[in-house]
């Protein structure tokens, strides 16, 4: 088993948090995992992305050309990377910020989710990483049948900020539910 993922957007959208969380949970479960971040020149507002590869065998290249799962959070990331999904893979598009999309490549499943819209409904756009993690976790049930593993790890990381726990839990659950509903 080998699953390659790429998360792309701009700084401040929580993509590094999503990638690191998935990598940490995979590592705790005994998988071979790589996490390879890419940063733009600015902390917020510049392009940022990360590769995550999970395998039950050693991983040779941590950055694959074509992904099993690609999450794009904003228009430039969509324009640059939306063709980088393997046939049989899934492209997740943040439809709040990327409302205009092309037909996906042949054999690619495209899921348009209003991730920032979900944050707005919760009243706080700062929980975008929790919403995105909840959505992506639903696409990883072939490896992690219990998506609560990601939620538990995330809440453990936030334990020093108890005031944020309930909001982030709601955000994770809302992202997870939105993905489940879109796949139904």
ROSE-4610 file (N, C-alpha, C; in Angstrom, 1 decimal, always signed):
// ROSE-4610
residu = [X/X/X/X/X/X/X/X/X/X/X/X/X/X/X/X/X/X/X/X/X/X/X/X/X/X/X/X/X/X/X/X/X/X/X/X/X/X/X/X/X/X/X/X/X/X/X/X/X/X/X/X/X/X/X/X/X/X/X/X/X/X/X/X/X/X/X/X/X/X/X/X/X/X/X/X/X/X/X/X/X/X/X/X/X/X/X/X/X/X/X/X/X/X/X/X/X/X/X/X/X/X/X/X/X/X/X/X/X/X/X/X/X/X/X/X/X/X/X/X/X/X/X/X/X/X/X/X/X/X/X/X/X/X/X/X/X/X/X/X/X/X/X/X/X/X/X/X/X/X/X/X/X/X/X/X/X/X/X/X/X/X/X/X/X/X/X/X/X/X/X/X/X/X/X/X/X/X/X/X/X/X/X/X/X/X/X/X/X/X/X/X/X/X/X/X/X/X/X/X/X/X/X/X/X/X/X/X/X/X/X/X/X/X/X/X/X/X/X/X/X/X/X/X/X/X/X/X/X/X/X/X/X/X/X/X/X/X/X/X/X/X/X/X/X/X/X/X/X/X/X/X/X/X/X/X/X/X/X/X/X/X/X/X/X/X/X/X/X/X/X/X/X/X/X/X/X/X/X/X/X/X/X/X/X/X/X/X/X/X/X/X/X/X/X/X/X/X/X/X/X/X/X/X/X/X/X/X/X/X/X/X/X/X/X/X/X/X/X/X/X/X/X/X/X/X/X/X/X/X/X/X/X/X/X/X/X/X/X/X/X/X/X/X/X/X/X/X/X/X/X/X/X/X/X/X/X/X/X/X/X/X/X/X/X/X/X/X/X/X/X/X/X/X/X/X/X/X/X/X/X/X/X/X/X/X/X/X/X/X/X/X/X/X/X/X/X/X/X/X/X/X/X/X/X/X/X/X/X/X/X/X/X/X/X/X/X/X/X/X/X/X/X/X/X/X/X/X/X/X/X/X/X/X/X/X/X/X/X/X/X/X/X/X/X/X/X/X/X/X/X/X/X/X/X/X/X/X/X/X/X/X/X/X/X/X/X/X/X/X/X/X/X/X/X/X/X/X/X/X/X/X/X/X/X/X/X/X/X/X/X/X/X/X/X/X/X/X/X/X/X/X/X/X/X/X/X/X/X/X/X/X/X/X/X/X/X/X/X/X/X/X/X/X/X/X/X/X/X/X/X/X/X/X/X/X/X/X/X/X/X/X/X/X/X/X/X/X/X/X/X/X]
num = [1/1/1/2/2/2/3/3/3/4/4/4/5/5/5/6/6/6/7/7/7/8/8/8/9/9/9/10/10/10/11/11/11/12/12/12/13/13/13/14/14/14/15/15/15/16/16/16/17/17/17/18/18/18/19/19/19/20/20/20/21/21/21/22/22/22/23/23/23/24/24/24/25/25/25/26/26/26/27/27/27/28/28/28/29/29/29/30/30/30/31/31/31/32/32/32/33/33/33/34/34/34/35/35/35/36/36/36/37/37/37/38/38/38/39/39/39/40/40/40/41/41/41/42/42/42/43/43/43/44/44/44/45/45/45/46/46/46/47/47/47/48/48/48/49/49/49/50/50/50/51/51/51/52/52/52/53/53/53/54/54/54/55/55/55/56/56/56/57/57/57/58/58/58/59/59/59/60/60/60/61/61/61/62/62/62/63/63/63/64/64/64/65/65/65/66/66/66/67/67/67/68/68/68/69/69/69/70/70/70/71/71/71/72/72/72/73/73/73/74/74/74/75/75/75/76/76/76/77/77/77/78/78/78/79/79/79/80/80/80/81/81/81/82/82/82/83/83/83/84/84/84/85/85/85/86/86/86/87/87/87/88/88/88/89/89/89/90/90/90/91/91/91/92/92/92/93/93/93/94/94/94/95/95/95/96/96/96/97/97/97/98/98/98/99/99/99/100/100/100/101/101/101/102/102/102/103/103/103/104/104/104/105/105/105/106/106/106/107/107/107/108/108/108/109/109/109/110/110/110/111/111/111/112/112/112/113/113/113/114/114/114/115/115/115/116/116/116/117/117/117/118/118/118/119/119/119/120/120/120/121/121/121/122/122/122/123/123/123/124/124/124/125/125/125/126/126/126/127/127/127/128/128/128/129/129/129/130/130/130/131/131/131/132/132/132/133/133/133/134/134/134/135/135/135/136/136/136/137/137/137/138/138/138/139/139/139/140/140/140/141/141/141/142/142/142/143/143/143/144/144/144/145/145/145/146/146/146/147/147/147/148/148/148/149/149/149/150/150/150/151/151/151/152/152/152/153/153/153/154/154/154/155/155/155/156/156/156/157/157/157/158/158/158/159/159/159/160/160/160/161/161/161/162/162/162/163/163/163/164/164/164/165/165/165/166/166/166/167/167/167/168/168/168/169/169/169/170/170/170/171/171/171/172/172/172/173/173/173/174/174/174/175/175/175/176/176/176/177/177/177/178/178/178/179/179/179/180/180/180/181/181/181/182/182/182/183/183/183/184/184/184]
x = [+0.8/+0.0/+0.9/+0.6/+1.2/+0.2/+0.1/-0.8/-0.1/-0.1/+0.5/-0.5/-0.2/-1.1/-0.3/-1.0/-0.5/-1.5/-1.2/-2.1/-1.5/-2.2/-1.7/-2.7/-2.1/-2.9/-2.0/-2.4/-1.6/-1.4/-0.4/+0.0/-1.2/-1.4/-2.5/-3.7/-3.7/-4.9/-4.8/-3.7/-3.6/-3.1/-2.6/-2.2/-1.0/-0.1/+1.0/+0.5/-0.5/-1.1/-1.8/-2.5/-3.2/-2.1/-1.1/-0.1/+0.7/+1.1/+1.8/+0.9/-0.3/-1.2/-1.4/-1.6/-1.8/-0.5/+0.7/+2.0/+2.2/+1.9/+2.0/+1.1/-0.1/-1.0/-0.5/-0.1/+0.4/+1.7/+2.5/+3.7/+3.4/+2.4/+2.0/+1.4/+0.8/+0.2/+1.2/+2.5/+3.5/+3.8/+3.2/+3.4/+4.7/+5.3/+6.3/+5.7/+6.2/+5.6/+6.6/+6.3/+7.2/+6.2/+6.8/+6.1/+7.1/+6.8/+7.7/+7.0/+7.3/+6.7/+7.4/+6.6/+7.1/+6.5/+7.4/+6.9/+7.2/+6.3/+6.6/+7.5/+7.8/+8.7/+8.0/+6.7/+6.0/+5.3/+5.1/+4.4/+3.0/+2.3/+0.8/+0.6/-0.2/-0.5/+0.3/+1.5/+2.3/+1.9/+2.2/+1.9/+2.6/+1.9/+2.5/+1.9/+2.6/+2.1/+2.9/+2.4/+3.1/+2.7/+3.7/+3.5/+3.5/+2.6/+2.6/+2.5/+3.3/+3.3/+3.2/+2.3/+2.1/+2.3/+3.0/+3.2/+3.4/+3.2/+3.6/+5.0/+5.6/+7.0/+7.8/+9.1/+10.0/+9.6/+9.8/+9.4/+10.7/+10.7/+11.9/+11.9/+10.8/+10.7/+9.5/+9.8/+8.7/+7.9/+8.2/+7.4/+7.1/+5.9/+5.4/+4.9/+4.9/+4.4/+2.9/+2.3/+0.9/+0.4/-0.7/-1.1/-2.4/-2.5/-3.8/-4.8/-4.4/-5.3/-4.6/-5.4/-4.9/-5.9/-5.5/-6.4/-5.9/-6.7/-6.3/-7.3/-6.7/-7.5/-7.8/-7.1/-7.3/-7.0/-7.4/-7.4/-6.0/-4.9/-3.6/-3.1/-3.4/-3.1/-3.9/-5.2/-6.0/-5.4/-5.1/-4.6/-3.3/-2.5/-1.1/-1.1/-2.0/-1.8/-3.0/-4.1/-5.3/-5.1/-4.1/-3.9/-2.9/-2.5/-1.5/-2.1/-3.2/-3.9/-3.9/-3.6/-3.6/-5.0/-5.1/-6.5/-6.8/-8.0/-8.5/-8.3/-7.6/-7.4/-8.5/-8.4/-9.4/-8.8/-9.5/-9.2/-10.2/-9.8/-10.7/-10.4/-11.5/-11.4/-12.2/-11.5/-12.2/-13.1/-14.3/-15.2/-15.6/-15.4/-15.6/-14.7/-13.4/-12.4/-12.1/-12.5/-12.3/-13.7/-14.5/-15.9/-15.9/-14.9/-14.9/-13.9/-14.3/-13.4/-13.7/-12.7/-12.9/-13.4/-13.7/-14.0/-12.7/-12.8/-11.6/-11.0/-9.7/-9.1/-9.8/-9.7/-10.3/-9.9/-10.8/-10.5/-10.3/-10.4/-10.2/-11.6/-11.8/-13.0/-12.7/-13.6/-13.4/-14.6/-14.2/-15.1/-15.0/-16.0/-16.0/-16.7/-15.9/-16.4/-16.2/-17.2/-17.0/-16.3/-15.0/-14.3/-14.4/-14.1/-14.1/-15.6/-16.5/-17.9/-18.3/-17.8/-18.1/-17.5/-16.3/-15.8/-16.6/-17.1/-18.0/-19.2/-19.8/-21.0/-20.7/-19.4/-19.0/-18.6/-18.5/-18.2/-16.7/-15.8/-14.4/-13.6/-13.0/-12.2/-10.9/-10.5/-9.2/-9.2/-10.3/-10.4/-10.4/-9.9/-9.9/-9.1/-8.0/-7.2/-8.0/-8.8/-9.7/-10.8/-11.4/-12.4/-11.7/-10.6/-9.9/-9.5/-8.9/-8.5/-9.7/-10.8/-12.0/-12.5/-12.4/-12.8/-11.8/-10.5/-9.5/-9.5/-9.7/-9.8/-10.8/-11.9/-12.9/-12.4/-11.5/-10.9/-9.8/-9.4/-8.3/-8.8/-10.1/-10.7/-10.2/-9.6/-9.0/-7.8/-7.1/-6.0/-6.3/-7.1/-7.5/-9.1/-9.6/-11.1/-11.8/-11.1/-11.6/-11.1/-11.9/-11.4/-11.2/-11.7/-11.6/-10.1/-9.3/-7.8/-7.2/-7.7/-7.2/-7.7/-9.0/-9.6/-8.9/-8.6/-8.0/-6.6/-5.8/-4.5/-4.5/-5.4/-5.6/-5.9/-6.9/-7.3/-6.1/-5.3/-4.2/-3.2/-3.0/-2.1/-2.6/-3.9/-4.5/-4.7/-4.3/-4.6/-4.2/-3.2/-2.8/-3.7/-4.6/-5.6/-7.0/-7.4/-8.7/-9.9/-9.7/-10.7/-11.0/-10.1/-10.2/-10.7/-10.7/-11.0/-12.4/-13.4/-14.8/-15.0/-14.5/-14.7/-13.9/-12.7/-12.0/-12.6/-13.2/-13.9/-15.1/-15.9/-17.0/-16.6/-15.4/-14.9/-14.5/-13.8/-13.4/-14.6/-15.6/-16.8/-17.6/-17.6/-18.3/-17.7/-16.3/-15.6/-15.8/-15.8/-15.9/-17.4/-18.4/-19.7/-19.9/-19.3/-19.5/-18.9/-17.8/-17.2/-18.0/-18.5/-19.4/-20.6/-21.2/-22.4/-22.1/-20.9/-20.6/-20.3/-19.9/-19.6/-20.8/-21.9/-23.1/-23.8]
y = [-1.2/+0.0/+1.2/+2.2/+3.5/+4.5/+5.6/+6.7/+8.0/+8.7/+10.0/+11.1/+12.2/+13.3/+14.6/+15.6/+16.9/+17.9/+18.8/+19.9/+21.2/+22.0/+23.3/+24.4/+25.6/+26.8/+27.9/+28.8/+29.9/+29.9/+30.5/+30.6/+31.0/+30.4/+30.8/+29.9/+29.0/+28.1/+26.8/+26.6/+25.4/+24.2/+24.3/+23.1/+22.3/+23.1/+22.4/+21.6/+22.2/+21.5/+20.2/+20.3/+19.1/+18.0/+18.4/+17.5/+16.8/+17.7/+17.2/+16.3/+16.6/+15.7/+14.4/+14.3/+13.1/+12.3/+12.9/+12.2/+11.7/+12.4/+12.0/+10.8/+10.9/+9.8/+8.5/+8.6/+7.5/+6.9/+7.8/+7.3/+6.6/+7.1/+6.4/+5.0/+4.9/+3.6/+2.6/+3.1/+2.2/+2.2/+3.1/+3.2/+3.9/+3.7/+4.5/+5.8/+6.9/+8.2/+9.2/+10.1/+11.3/+12.5/+13.6/+14.9/+15.8/+16.5/+17.3/+18.7/+19.7/+21.0/+21.8/+22.7/+23.7/+25.1/+26.1/+27.4/+28.5/+29.5/+30.6/+31.6/+32.7/+33.7/+34.4/+34.4/+35.1/+34.1/+34.4/+33.5/+33.3/+34.5/+34.4/+35.0/+34.4/+34.9/+34.4/+33.8/+33.2/+31.7/+31.2/+29.8/+28.9/+27.9/+27.0/+25.6/+24.6/+23.2/+22.2/+21.0/+19.9/+18.6/+17.7/+16.3/+15.4/+14.5/+13.4/+12.1/+11.2/+9.8/+8.8/+7.9/+6.9/+5.5/+4.6/+3.3/+2.3/+1.0/-0.1/-0.6/+0.0/-0.3/+1.0/+0.9/+2.1/+2.9/+4.2/+5.2/+5.8/+5.6/+6.1/+7.6/+8.1/+9.5/+10.1/+11.2/+11.7/+12.7/+13.0/+13.9/+13.2/+12.8/+12.1/+13.1/+12.8/+13.7/+13.7/+12.5/+12.4/+11.8/+12.4/+12.1/+11.2/+10.5/+9.8/+10.7/+11.8/+12.7/+14.1/+15.1/+16.4/+17.4/+18.2/+19.3/+20.6/+21.4/+22.7/+23.7/+24.7/+25.6/+27.0/+27.3/+28.7/+28.6/+29.6/+29.6/+29.3/+29.9/+29.7/+28.2/+27.7/+26.3/+25.4/+25.7/+24.9/+24.9/+26.2/+26.3/+25.6/+25.6/+25.0/+23.5/+22.9/+21.5/+20.6/+21.1/+20.2/+19.1/+19.1/+17.9/+16.9/+17.1/+16.3/+15.2/+14.6/+13.5/+12.2/+11.1/+9.8/+9.4/+8.7/+8.1/+7.2/+7.3/+6.6/+7.5/+8.6/+9.5/+10.5/+11.3/+12.3/+13.7/+14.6/+16.1/+16.8/+17.4/+18.1/+19.6/+20.3/+21.8/+22.6/+23.6/+24.5/+25.4/+25.0/+25.7/+27.1/+27.4/+28.8/+29.8/+29.4/+30.3/+29.9/+28.7/+28.3/+27.9/+28.9/+28.6/+28.0/+28.4/+28.0/+26.9/+25.7/+24.6/+23.9/+23.3/+22.5/+21.1/+20.3/+18.9/+18.3/+17.3/+16.7/+15.8/+15.5/+14.6/+13.2/+12.5/+11.2/+10.3/+9.7/+8.7/+9.4/+10.7/+11.5/+11.9/+11.6/+12.0/+13.4/+14.3/+15.7/+16.0/+16.5/+16.8/+18.3/+19.1/+20.5/+20.8/+21.2/+21.5/+22.9/+23.6/+25.0/+25.1/+24.7/+24.6/+26.0/+27.1/+28.4/+28.7/+28.3/+28.5/+27.8/+26.6/+25.9/+26.7/+27.2/+28.0/+29.2/+29.9/+31.1/+30.7/+29.5/+29.1/+28.8/+28.4/+28.3/+29.6/+30.6/+31.9/+32.2/+31.4/+31.6/+31.0/+31.8/+31.2/+30.7/+30.9/+30.4/+28.9/+28.3/+26.8/+26.1/+26.7/+26.1/+24.8/+24.7/+23.5/+22.3/+22.6/+21.6/+21.1/+22.0/+21.7/+20.8/+21.3/+20.6/+19.2/+19.1/+17.8/+16.8/+17.3/+16.5/+16.0/+16.8/+16.4/+15.4/+15.7/+14.7/+13.4/+13.4/+12.2/+11.2/+11.7/+10.8/+10.1/+10.7/+10.1/+9.1/+9.0/+8.1/+6.9/+6.6/+5.5/+4.2/+4.1/+2.8/+2.5/+3.5/+3.3/+3.5/+4.5/+4.8/+4.7/+3.6/+3.4/+4.4/+4.7/+5.5/+7.0/+7.8/+9.2/+10.0/+9.4/+10.0/+10.0/+9.2/+9.2/+10.6/+11.1/+12.5/+13.5/+13.4/+14.4/+14.3/+13.1/+12.9/+13.5/+13.3/+13.8/+15.4/+15.9/+17.4/+18.0/+17.4/+17.9/+17.8/+16.8/+16.6/+17.8/+18.1/+19.2/+20.5/+20.7/+21.9/+22.0/+21.0/+20.8/+22.0/+22.8/+24.0/+25.2/+25.0/+26.0/+25.5/+25.2/+24.6/+25.4/+26.7/+27.6/+27.3/+26.6/+26.4/+24.9/+24.1/+22.7/+22.4/+23.0/+22.7/+23.3/+24.4/+25.0/+24.2/+23.7/+22.9/+21.5/+21.0/+19.7/+19.9/+21.0/+21.2/+21.4/+22.1/+22.3/+21.0/+20.2/+18.9/+18.1/+18.0/+17.2/+17.8/+19.1/+19.7/+19.4/+19.5/+19.1/+17.6/+16.8/+15.4/+15.1/+15.7/+15.5/+16.0/+17.1/+17.7/+16.7/+16.1/+15.1/+13.9/+13.4/+12.2/+12.5/+13.6/+14.0/+14.1/+14.6/+14.8/+13.4/+12.4/+11.1/+10.2/+10.6/+9.7/+9.7]
z = [+0.0/+0.0/+0.0/-0.9/-0.9/-1.2/-0.4/-0.7/-0.7/-1.8/-1.9/-1.9/-1.2/-1.0/-1.2/-1.7/-1.9/-1.5/-0.6/-0.1/-0.5/-1.3/-1.8/-1.6/-1.3/-1.1/-0.7/+0.2/+0.6/+2.1/+2.5/+4.0/+4.8/+5.9/+6.8/+6.6/+5.6/+5.4/+6.2/+6.9/+7.8/+7.1/+5.9/+5.1/+5.8/+6.4/+7.1/+8.3/+9.0/+10.1/+9.7/+8.6/+8.0/+7.7/+6.9/+6.5/+7.7/+8.6/+9.8/+10.7/+10.8/+11.6/+11.0/+9.7/+9.0/+9.1/+8.9/+9.0/+10.4/+11.5/+12.8/+13.2/+12.8/+13.0/+12.3/+11.1/+10.3/+11.0/+11.5/+12.2/+13.5/+14.2/+15.4/+15.2/+14.0/+13.6/+13.0/+12.9/+12.5/+11.0/+10.2/+8.8/+8.5/+7.3/+6.8/+6.3/+6.6/+6.2/+6.0/+5.0/+4.7/+4.7/+5.2/+5.2/+4.6/+3.5/+2.8/+2.5/+3.4/+3.2/+2.1/+1.5/+0.6/+1.0/+1.1/+1.6/+0.5/+0.4/-0.4/+0.4/-0.1/+0.5/+1.7/+1.8/+2.9/+3.7/+5.0/+5.9/+5.6/+5.4/+5.1/+3.7/+2.9/+1.6/+0.4/+0.7/-0.4/-0.5/-1.7/-1.9/-0.9/-0.4/+0.5/+0.2/+0.4/+0.2/+0.9/+0.9/+1.5/+0.8/+0.8/+0.3/+1.5/+1.5/+2.5/+1.8/+2.1/+1.5/+2.7/+2.6/+3.6/+2.9/+3.5/+2.9/+4.0/+3.6/+4.5/+4.2/+3.2/+2.9/+2.9/+2.8/+2.7/+1.5/+1.7/+0.7/+0.0/-1.3/-2.0/-2.2/-2.9/-3.2/-2.5/-1.6/-0.8/-1.6/-2.9/-3.7/-5.0/-5.1/-6.3/-7.3/-8.6/-9.6/-9.7/-9.5/-9.5/-8.1/-7.7/-6.3/-6.3/-5.2/-5.0/-4.4/-3.7/-3.1/-3.2/-3.8/-4.0/-3.4/-2.5/-1.9/-2.4/-3.1/-3.5/-2.8/-2.2/-1.4/-2.0/-3.1/-3.7/-5.2/-6.0/-7.4/-8.0/-7.5/-8.1/-7.9/-6.8/-6.5/-7.4/-7.6/-8.5/-9.9/-10.4/-11.8/-12.0/-11.0/-11.1/-11.0/-10.1/-9.7/-10.1/-10.6/-10.7/-11.6/-12.4/-13.3/-12.7/-11.4/-10.8/-9.9/-10.4/-9.7/-10.6/-10.0/-10.7/-11.1/-12.2/-12.4/-11.2/-10.8/-9.6/-8.3/-8.5/-7.3/-7.1/-6.1/-5.8/-5.7/-6.3/-6.3/-5.4/-4.3/-3.5/-3.7/-4.0/-4.4/-3.3/-2.7/-1.8/-2.6/-2.8/-3.8/-3.3/-2.0/-1.6/-2.3/-2.4/-3.0/-4.5/-4.9/-6.3/-6.9/-7.2/-7.7/-9.1/-10.0/-11.4/-11.6/-11.9/-12.2/-13.5/-14.0/-15.3/-14.9/-15.9/-15.7/-15.2/-14.3/-13.9/-15.0/-14.9/-15.8/-15.7/-16.8/-16.9/-15.8/-15.1/-14.0/-12.7/-12.6/-11.3/-10.8/-9.5/-8.8/-8.2/-8.6/-8.0/-7.0/-5.9/-4.8/-4.6/-4.8/-4.5/-3.2/-2.2/-0.9/-0.5/+0.1/+0.5/+1.9/+1.9/+3.2/+4.0/+3.3/+4.0/+4.3/+3.5/+3.8/+5.1/+5.3/+6.5/+7.7/+7.6/+8.7/+9.0/+7.9/+8.1/+8.8/+8.5/+9.3/+10.8/+11.0/+12.4/+13.1/+12.3/+12.8/+13.1/+12.5/+12.7/+11.5/+10.7/+9.6/+10.0/+11.3/+11.7/+12.0/+11.9/+12.1/+10.8/+9.7/+8.4/+8.4/+9.1/+9.1/+9.7/+10.7/+11.3/+10.4/+9.6/+8.6/+7.5/+7.0/+6.0/+6.4/+7.7/+8.2/+8.3/+8.8/+8.9/+7.5/+6.5/+5.2/+4.6/+4.7/+4.2/+4.9/+6.2/+7.0/+6.5/+6.0/+5.4/+4.2/+3.5/+2.3/+2.6/+3.9/+4.3/+5.0/+5.0/+5.8/+5.3/+4.1/+3.7/+4.5/+5.0/+5.9/+7.4/+7.6/+9.0/+9.1/+9.3/+9.4/+10.4/+11.4/+12.5/+12.3/+11.8/+11.6/+12.9/+14.0/+15.3/+15.7/+15.1/+15.4/+15.1/+14.0/+13.6/+14.5/+14.9/+15.8/+17.2/+17.6/+18.9/+18.9/+17.9/+17.8/+17.8/+17.0/+16.8/+18.2/+18.9/+20.2/+21.2/+21.1/+22.0/+21.8/+20.5/+20.1/+20.6/+20.8/+21.2/+22.7/+23.5/+24.9/+25.7/+25.2/+26.0/+25.7/+24.8/+24.4/+24.6/+25.9/+26.1/+25.5/+25.4/+24.8/+23.3/+22.7/+21.2/+21.0/+22.0/+21.8/+21.2/+21.7/+21.3/+19.8/+19.6/+18.2/+17.2/+17.5/+16.5/+16.4/+17.4/+17.3/+16.4/+16.6/+15.7/+14.2/+14.1/+12.7/+12.0/+12.8/+12.2/+11.8/+12.7/+12.5/+11.3/+11.2/+10.0/+8.7/+8.7/+7.5/+7.1/+8.1/+7.9/+7.4/+8.0/+7.5/+6.1/+5.8/+4.4/+3.4/+3.7/+2.8/+2.7/+3.8/+3.8/+2.9/+3.1/+2.4/+0.9/+0.5/-0.9/-1.6/-0.8/-1.3/-1.4/-0.7/-0.6/-1.9]
